[in-house]
């Protein structure tokens, strides 16, 4: 092959300059110290809690509000499913399985907790969706304030964590109270069954029960007196015979 043919082939690859550029960057990073914004520098320079600015009371209230609203829906669903499932287990499976009412309530609690875990994200999405709809219907007069932009260190403050927990507790309490609405639709079968099992099916008053107790005490006292009289007569008869 002639030398003229060899000259036509490129002696350097067209993309080789990019490879040299990457090699130069790697070589420079190894020789130079890491920049001050790396993770190691952030770990070494810890931020003291005193230097973190405390959120305002308005920001803490907004944090509590954002945490409480989803838990209202969670409490309604949790308590409602607990009552419905516990009542169904007690009525239909309690006699067959021979379980108590508290055991049926515990099984209903398991079902409600599983439903809460499965539908938790759906509840949060529904809260966001309905808050936007309410804001559109009321033309912005009723709207959920935006979540305050807190830093990572501010979110770890005791005041922010306490506001979060209080918001969850208040929302869950309100939701559980509202979730007791299925009790309004249950017939009062337990009290009716207890009334039917009474003697004659009649409800006796406290005064009647007290009168019955006094009558029984009087009869017991009379029987004791008769027994003592008979015992004394028997003993006198034995003494008369000379035993």
Buried (B, 14 or more C-beta within 10 A) or exposed (E): EEEEEEEEEEEEEEEEEEEEEEEEEEEEEEEEEEEEEEEEEEEEEEEEEEEBEEBEEEBBBBBBBBBBBBBBBBBBBBBBBBBBBBBBBBEEBBEEEEBEEEBBBBBBBEBBEEBBEEBBEEBBEEBEEEBEEEBEEEEEEEEBEEEBEBEEBBEEBEBBEEBBEBBBBBBBBBBBEBBBEBEEEEEEEEEEEEEEEEEEEEEEEEEEEEEEEEEEEEEEEEEEEEEEEEEEEEEEEEEEEEE
